[in-house]
Structure formats: C-alpha cells, structure tokens
Amino acid sequence: MDYKKYIAERIKLDGVEEDEIYSSIALPPNSEMGDYALPCFKFAKVLRKSPAIIAEDLKSAYITDDVISEVSAINGYLNFKVNKIGLTKAVLNDIITEGAKYGSSVDGSGKTICIDYSSVNIAKPFHIGHLSTTVIGGALYKLYKFLGYNVVGINHLGDYGTQFGKLICAYKHWGNKDEVERGGIHAINDLYVRFNNDADESMEREAREYFRLIESGDKEANEIFEWFKSLTLKYVNGIYEKLGVTFDSYAGERFYTDKMQPVIDELREKNLLKESEGAKIVDLDKYGMPPCLILRSDGASLYATRDLAAAFYRKKTYGFHKCLYVVAYQQNLHFKQIFKVLELMGYEWAKDMVHVAYGMVSLEDGAMSTRKGKVIWLEDVINKCVEKAFAVIQEKNPNLENKSEIAEKVGIGAVIFGALYNNKIKDIVFSYDKVLSFEGETSVYVQYTCARANSVLMKSGNVGTVPENYQPNAQEFEVVKQLAAFPEILTEAADKYEPCYIARYAVDLSQKFNKFYFDCKILTAEGDAKSFRLALTQAVLQTLKNALSILGIGVPDKM
C-alpha cells in the first residue's frame, strides 16, 4: 500500500492539489513523532493561516481508522501513526506474494517513453565519459518498464561526419584487414590517431573525397564504413552485456540524412528560417538564446538539423508520452534550442521532450590512462574493478566457491552503483577503493547485506510466515516502514529521472536491516518472533534484489 497516497487522498485543502499534498508528505526524522509527517508551512500563504493553525485544523478533520491509528499536530507539522500490525502484515504479505514484481505498477500502461542514451561514436572505443549516460539510461529503461510503460531504448549512433573519410583514408594507406579484424575497435582508433598526427594536405583532400563517396553511396567506401560499424557494435555490445544494458533501436545520425529536408522546408514555410552570414538559422534572441544553426553556409547540416528530424521521426513512429535525452549537461543549450524550435513550429508535444542532464566522470588517479595518456577506456575501468573485487573476496573469504563469477557481479555492480548513487547532475570522481568498500554507501555493502539475508534463510531451512497479530518491535518496524516505501521511491525516481533515489533507498534499507540483524535474534528466536523475522528477512532480500535489478546490478548468493 502507498501510505502517502492513502493519507493525501483524505486531506482536503482549498486551493491545494492532492499531488502537492502527496509530494509534501515525508518520513519524520524522529519516528516517535509519527510514521509520516505533513509540513504545513508551504500552505500558509495560500490559506492565509499560520502552519500551526493549519495543522490543528487538519488534525480535527482527519478521521482515524484501521490504517492510520493516530494523528497529532506539533509545531506546524501534521504527524500520522499507522496501525503497526496492519501495515506490517500488508507489506510483508505483498512482498512475499509479488516477489520479483514487488514495487511494480501499471501506471505507465498504454504510454510509450523513448530514451536516447549511450549514443556511442562508430570507430571509437567506449571511454569513461560514456559511463553515466549508459547506466543512467539503462536504469531508467528498466525502471519505466517496471512501472508498466512501453519503453524504447535508442542508441543514437555517432555515424556521420568527416572523420569517417579520414578513417577510410588512413586504412587505405596504413591498414591491414587481418590486423584490424584482430585488433577491432582499438586498431581502428589507432588508425584515426595516426591520421591526425601524420596526414598531409593531400591525405586531407583524399579524406574529404572519401566522405563524399560515403554520402553519395559509393559501394567500396560504404562497405568499409559498414565493416568499421560492425566491429564497433561487436565491441560495445560486449560492454553493454556486462552492464546489463539493452537497446531497441540503433538508428544513428546517418539514418536521418533523408529526413532533414522536410523539417527545413517546414521551418521555411513557417517563416522561422532566417539567413545569417550565409547560414540558415532560427532566431532565438528574444528567448535569451543564441540562434539555432540549421544549415551551414556551405549547405551542410548540423547536429540540430538531425536532432529535429529525429524528434519528428520518434513522435511519428512511437507516439511517445515522453522522449528523454540522457546527455551531459554541456549540451544544455543545444537541447533548449531544439525544444524551443519545436515549440515555435507549433508542436504541443515539444513539452514532452526532456533533457536528462548529468555530470562528468573522472578517475581519482591517472593509473588507468591509455597508451596515449589521454583517454580512459571504460572496459579498463570495468576490468580493474573486477580484478580488485576478486582480490578483496580472496582476502576476506578465500574458501568461497565461484569467486570469479562473484567478483564479476561485485566489480561491475561497483562501477554502475558508483555512477548512480549521487544526483545525476553532480560530477563524479571515481575511486576504486571507495566503490569496492564493504562498508558505507556502496553496492558491495548492499550485495553483502543480500548475502547475509540469504545465509539466514538457507540456515533456517524454510521461510517464515507473517503471524496474524504480531506486534513488531521498534527495529523490526523501522525495516517494515522502509519496505513499505519502495513503491513510492520508484515513482519518485521515475518522475524526477533520478536513479540515485533507488540506489540510496537500497543503502538505507540495508542499514536498517543490519541494525535489526544485530539487535534481534533470528535463527534462535522462538515461535511467532522467529517466523516473523524470517519473513522480514525474506522480504528485505527480495526488495533489495528488485532495487538492484532496476539499477542493472546482480546479487551473489554468497560473498
């Protein structure tokens, strides 16, 4: 049951929407005051009353029942205490019955969400800068599916530009087919680096010609390009598989080359296309933005042209409810311009376009830099994390079976969680030691909590049941309340495009369970207490698995 919703539906405030009441309800810092609290300060201006009077009025009007057993008004807060026995029984039975579906909903039924994320460049290896877009997008993809939406994951490939002419030129001069096949993406990247370092003017002209040949449909040039593309996708799909990330479309920039002209024509017809120094622009000066460049003076298209074409294609093809772009905050202006141009064109659905911006990722030290000392490959970060995880497991539990498999889950989970735990807009300094700590706010801590819960259940030989009228003690009820909050946490994460809420929830639940684990006997308890505590342990394990699954993180049975 969503207790916040239950409470919000029963509170009536003139001029205040139910959604605003719902979003204002929080968990009080001191559980003795109540299980939920509604601060009334933000309603004072609308109602022209003091928060204390508003709280007292609401207390007088609220009718308690078998769900909410007590209501109090203290210093402008309306506090609610739930029926502990009823809440406990309902939550644990829901989790045990629903299992892997606990927290899911049908809220998104009939609605489609497009998510543009990762968007790697053809012929370039995955570097650490791709980590956030990939795992944030991957988590949102799983989250919206869990909430009943039809989700379309789009990898908007960077497969258009003069660099591909340079690549073909470099391959023609210095490449070897067998060596490129063996070396894959890194061999291709080496050719590109060599071109930038060693190409003379004649090779630059040759490269431009090769790009022209690609655009004009030349058979040989496109065969080489498609070969580079297949090697790139083979490489990145290996990383996507490790990260548990999937896509439904790989339609990249090239896909929209024949879809741009109708957009340009419509901009012209609606008198939005202006000329500026030979280029074609949409003037956004009155909206506090520089002009949106549509065509360069030589007639070439730009990112904006292709992104506008992509927006129209996605709306027509998928009829999206929302279209998300998981792209770094450096592109804030670009997306503001795109969305504003769509709005000026008269499309009401421009408001459904969302830039999910995120901060940058860097490493604590330079140890993982490549041979060139400039770029940090994501595969190297993953491999180093797995190696370090194996070393930690070897030290802590040398007799553990399947150490390599467990180290893979722990190491990859640490990489994902390290990028998801903080608010997405914050820059991240990635620390191997920090993300692999068994204590603190890490995936390893959550995974270890799962292993601990699983060990208890395995030793018990059975799972518990929820006794009919069991009165939970303080530690037990703290865990129950945290379990009850999972569905609303998922809704909040979806509404705010913030997977960090789920990551933090998993840590909070782990902390509350571990306090219960150390304070309360489980296996040596007797009667209803033992049965209840086993059921509570099972519920915690299932909920943590559900949370980590949405984030793309596996759960070892033992650690």
Solvent accessible surface area in square Angstrom, and as a share of the most:
residue,aa,sasa,rsa
1,M,93,0.41
2,D,39,0.20
3,Y,7,0.03
4,K,23,0.10
5,K,102,0.43
6,Y,33,0.13
7,I,0,0.00
8,A,1,0.01
9,E,68,0.30
10,R,104,0.38
11,I,8,0.04
12,K,157,0.66
13,L,21,0.10
14,D,122,0.63
15,G,74,0.72
16,V,17,0.10
17,E,128,0.57
18,E,75,0.34
19,D,113,0.59
20,E,67,0.30
21,I,2,0.01
22,Y,46,0.17
23,S,79,0.51
24,S,14,0.09
25,I,3,0.02
26,A,54,0.42
27,L,85,0.42
28,P,19,0.12
29,P,142,0.89
30,N,71,0.36
31,S,50,0.32
32,E,138,0.62
33,M,63,0.28
34,G,0,0.00
35,D,7,0.04
36,Y,1,0.01
37,A,6,0.05
38,L,0,0.00
39,P,34,0.21
40,C,0,0.00
41,F,101,0.42
42,K,110,0.46
43,F,1,0.00
44,A,24,0.18
45,K,181,0.77
46,V,86,0.49
47,L,38,0.19
48,R,217,0.79
49,K,95,0.40
50,S,48,0.31
51,P,29,0.18
52,A,49,0.38
53,I,92,0.47
54,I,3,0.01
55,A,0,0.00
56,E,85,0.38
57,D,65,0.34
58,L,14,0.07
59,K,86,0.36
60,S,97,0.63
61,A,77,0.60
62,Y,20,0.07
63,I,146,0.74
64,T,63,0.37
65,D,56,0.29
66,D,109,0.57
67,V,24,0.14
68,I,0,0.00
69,S,60,0.38
70,E,86,0.39
71,V,17,0.10
72,S,28,0.18
73,A,22,0.17
74,I,68,0.35
75,N,128,0.66
76,G,2,0.02
77,Y,82,0.31
78,L,0,0.00
79,N,2,0.01
80,F,0,0.00
81,K,68,0.29
82,V,4,0.02
83,N,46,0.24
84,K,74,0.31
85,I,53,0.27
86,G,33,0.32
87,L,1,0.01
88,T,1,0.01
89,K,60,0.25
90,A,38,0.29
91,V,2,0.01
92,L,0,0.00
93,N,58,0.30
94,D,47,0.24
95,I,1,0.00
96,I,62,0.31
97,T,114,0.66
98,E,75,0.34
99,G,17,0.16
100,A,70,0.54
101,K,144,0.61
102,Y,11,0.04
103,G,6,0.06
104,S,45,0.29
105,S,38,0.24
106,V,121,0.70
107,D,92,0.47
108,G,0,0.00
109,S,73,0.47
110,G,87,0.84
111,K,78,0.33
112,T,17,0.10
113,I,4,0.02
114,C,0,0.00
115,I,0,0.00
116,D,8,0.04
117,Y,1,0.00
118,S,4,0.02
119,S,34,0.22
120,V,2,0.01
121,N,53,0.27
122,I,2,0.01
123,A,1,0.01
124,K,71,0.30
125,P,2,0.01
126,F,1,0.00
127,H,67,0.30
128,I,12,0.06
129,G,18,0.17
130,H,22,0.10
131,L,0,0.00
132,S,2,0.01
133,T,7,0.04
134,T,0,0.00
135,V,4,0.02
136,I,3,0.02
137,G,0,0.00
138,G,3,0.03
139,A,1,0.01
140,L,0,0.00
141,Y,17,0.07
142,K,52,0.22
143,L,0,0.00
144,Y,6,0.02
145,K,98,0.42
146,F,42,0.17
147,L,8,0.04
148,G,29,0.28
149,Y,40,0.15
150,N,84,0.43
151,V,5,0.03
152,V,12,0.07
153,G,0,0.00
154,I,3,0.01
155,N,0,0.00
156,H,22,0.10
157,L,0,0.00
158,G,8,0.08
159,D,4,0.02
160,Y,44,0.17
161,G,14,0.13
162,T,71,0.42
163,Q,42,0.19
164,F,4,0.02
165,G,0,0.00
166,K,49,0.21
167,L,3,0.01
168,I,1,0.00
169,C,0,0.00
170,A,0,0.00
171,Y,33,0.13
172,K,86,0.36
173,H,92,0.41
174,W,65,0.23
175,G,27,0.26
176,N,71,0.36
177,K,115,0.49
178,D,90,0.47
179,E,98,0.44
180,V,4,0.02
181,E,83,0.37
182,R,182,0.66
183,G,35,0.33
184,G,15,0.14
185,I,4,0.02
186,H,47,0.21
187,A,22,0.17
188,I,0,0.00
189,N,22,0.11
190,D,80,0.41
191,L,16,0.08
192,Y,38,0.15
193,V,37,0.21
194,R,108,0.39
195,F,1,0.00
196,N,86,0.44
197,N,107,0.55
198,D,85,0.44
199,A,25,0.19
200,D,79,0.41
201,E,102,0.46
202,S,57,0.36
203,M,16,0.07
204,E,51,0.23
205,R,132,0.48
206,E,58,0.26
207,A,3,0.02
208,R,129,0.47
209,E,73,0.33
210,Y,32,0.12
211,F,29,0.12
212,R,124,0.45
213,L,39,0.19
214,I,6,0.03
215,E,93,0.42
216,S,74,0.48
217,G,54,0.51
218,D,48,0.25
219,K,153,0.65
220,E,86,0.39
221,A,2,0.01
222,N,26,0.13
223,E,94,0.42
224,I,18,0.09
225,F,2,0.01
226,E,84,0.38
227,W,38,0.13
228,F,1,0.01
229,K,42,0.18
230,S,61,0.39
231,L,18,0.09
232,T,0,0.00
233,L,36,0.18
234,K,157,0.67
235,Y,36,0.14
236,V,0,0.00
237,N,64,0.33
238,G,35,0.33
239,I,9,0.05
240,Y,5,0.02
241,E,142,0.64
242,K,89,0.38
243,L,3,0.01
244,G,33,0.32
245,V,8,0.05
246,T,83,0.48
247,F,25,0.10
248,D,86,0.45
249,S,19,0.12
250,Y,73,0.28
251,A,19,0.15
252,G,2,0.02
253,E,13,0.06
254,R,64,0.23
255,F,78,0.33
256,Y,2,0.01
257,T,56,0.33
258,D,109,0.56
259,K,55,0.23
260,M,18,0.08
261,Q,97,0.43
262,P,81,0.51
263,V,8,0.05
264,I,8,0.04
265,D,51,0.26
266,E,35,0.16
267,L,0,0.00
268,R,116,0.42
269,E,133,0.60
270,K,86,0.37
271,N,115,0.59
272,L,32,0.16
273,L,22,0.11
274,K,97,0.41
275,E,119,0.54
276,S,44,0.29
277,E,175,0.78
278,G,34,0.33
279,A,13,0.10
280,K,53,0.23
281,I,15,0.08
282,V,2,0.01
283,D,76,0.39
284,L,0,0.00
285,D,107,0.56
286,K,169,0.71
287,Y,85,0.32
288,G,73,0.71
289,M,26,0.11
290,P,69,0.43
291,P,58,0.37
292,C,2,0.01
293,L,81,0.40
294,I,0,0.00
295,L,27,0.14
296,R,120,0.44
297,S,82,0.53
298,D,105,0.54
299,G,48,0.46
300,A,34,0.26
301,S,20,0.13
302,L,39,0.19
303,Y,148,0.56
304,A,9,0.07
305,T,1,0.00
306,R,15,0.06
307,D,19,0.10
308,L,1,0.00
309,A,2,0.01
310,A,1,0.00
311,A,0,0.00
312,F,40,0.17
313,Y,62,0.24
314,R,2,0.01
315,K,54,0.23
316,K,184,0.78
317,T,67,0.39
318,Y,63,0.24
319,G,48,0.46
320,F,3,0.01
321,H,71,0.32
322,K,53,0.23
323,C,0,0.00
324,L,0,0.00
325,Y,4,0.02
326,V,3,0.02
327,V,36,0.21
328,A,15,0.12
329,Y,67,0.25
330,Q,99,0.44
331,Q,77,0.34
332,N,61,0.31
333,L,78,0.39
334,H,33,0.15
335,F,9,0.04
336,K,123,0.52
337,Q,18,0.08
338,I,1,0.00
339,F,34,0.14
340,K,38,0.16
341,V,0,0.00
342,L,0,0.00
343,E,96,0.43
344,L,53,0.27
345,M,5,0.02
346,G,64,0.61
347,Y,61,0.23
348,E,122,0.55
349,W,26,0.09
350,A,8,0.06
351,K,137,0.58
352,D,20,0.10
353,M,9,0.04
354,V,26,0.15
355,H,35,0.16
356,V,1,0.01
357,A,14,0.11
358,Y,14,0.05
359,G,1,0.01
360,M,75,0.34
361,V,13,0.07
362,S,55,0.35
363,L,19,0.10
364,E,119,0.53
365,D,75,0.39
366,G,54,0.52
367,A,72,0.56
368,M,30,0.13
369,S,49,0.31
370,T,15,0.09
371,R,179,0.66
372,K,120,0.51
373,G,49,0.47
374,K,175,0.74
375,V,52,0.30
376,I,32,0.16
377,W,16,0.06
378,L,0,0.00
379,E,42,0.19
380,D,37,0.19
381,V,0,0.00
382,I,1,0.01
383,N,64,0.33
384,K,42,0.18
385,C,0,0.00
386,V,26,0.15
387,E,119,0.53
388,K,66,0.28
389,A,1,0.01
390,F,74,0.31
391,A,59,0.46
392,V,40,0.23
393,I,3,0.01
394,Q,79,0.35
395,E,146,0.65
396,K,122,0.52
397,N,49,0.25
398,P,69,0.43
399,N,137,0.70
400,L,16,0.08
401,E,132,0.59
402,N,100,0.51
403,K,38,0.16
404,S,78,0.50
405,E,105,0.47
406,I,14,0.07
407,A,1,0.00
408,E,65,0.29
409,K,70,0.30
410,V,3,0.01
411,G,0,0.00
412,I,14,0.07
413,G,1,0.01
414,A,1,0.00
415,V,0,0.00
416,I,1,0.00
417,F,4,0.02
418,G,13,0.13
419,A,2,0.02
420,L,3,0.01
421,Y,33,0.13
422,N,48,0.25
423,N,46,0.23
424,K,33,0.14
425,I,87,0.44
426,K,107,0.45
427,D,84,0.44
428,I,17,0.09
429,V,98,0.56
430,F,2,0.01
431,S,13,0.08
432,Y,16,0.06
433,D,110,0.57
434,K,145,0.61
435,V,16,0.09
436,L,11,0.05
437,S,39,0.25
438,F,29,0.12
439,E,136,0.61
440,G,39,0.38
441,E,98,0.44
442,T,7,0.04
443,S,0,0.00
444,V,0,0.00
445,Y,31,0.12
446,V,0,0.00
447,Q,0,0.00
448,Y,77,0.29
449,T,1,0.01
450,C,0,0.00
451,A,7,0.06
452,R,49,0.18
453,A,0,0.00
454,N,24,0.12
455,S,42,0.27
456,V,9,0.05
457,L,21,0.11
458,M,135,0.60
459,K,150,0.63
460,S,23,0.15
461,G,67,0.65
462,N,92,0.47
463,V,83,0.48
464,G,6,0.06
465,T,94,0.55
466,V,21,0.12
467,P,17,0.11
468,E,111,0.50
469,N,115,0.59
470,Y,34,0.13
471,Q,107,0.48
472,P,5,0.03
473,N,57,0.29
474,A,73,0.57
475,Q,52,0.23
476,E,0,0.00
477,F,7,0.03
478,E,53,0.24
479,V,0,0.00
480,V,0,0.00
481,K,15,0.06
482,Q,13,0.06
483,L,0,0.00
484,A,5,0.04
485,A,6,0.05
486,F,0,0.00
487,P,33,0.21
488,E,20,0.09
489,I,36,0.18
490,L,0,0.00
491,T,45,0.26
492,E,63,0.28
493,A,0,0.00
494,A,8,0.06
495,D,97,0.50
496,K,102,0.43
497,Y,42,0.16
498,E,15,0.07
499,P,2,0.01
500,C,1,0.01
501,Y,45,0.17
502,I,0,0.00
503,A,0,0.00
504,R,75,0.27
505,Y,5,0.02
506,A,0,0.00
507,V,1,0.01
508,D,57,0.30
509,L,0,0.00
510,S,0,0.00
511,Q,82,0.36
512,K,66,0.28
513,F,0,0.00
514,N,13,0.06
515,K,123,0.52
516,F,0,0.00
517,Y,70,0.27
518,F,138,0.58
519,D,73,0.38
520,C,11,0.07
521,K,141,0.60
522,I,11,0.06
523,L,60,0.30
524,T,105,0.61
525,A,14,0.11
526,E,147,0.66
527,G,59,0.57
528,D,87,0.45
529,A,27,0.21
530,K,66,0.28
531,S,28,0.18
532,F,0,0.00
533,R,32,0.12
534,L,5,0.03
535,A,0,0.00
536,L,0,0.00
537,T,0,0.00
538,Q,43,0.19
539,A,0,0.00
540,V,0,0.00
541,L,15,0.07
542,Q,43,0.19
543,T,0,0.00
544,L,0,0.00
545,K,72,0.30
546,N,7,0.04
547,A,0,0.00
548,L,0,0.00
549,S,67,0.43
550,I,6,0.03
551,L,4,0.02
552,G,18,0.17
553,I,6,0.03
554,G,31,0.30
555,V,25,0.15
556,P,4,0.02
557,D,86,0.45
558,K,123,0.52
559,M,23,0.10
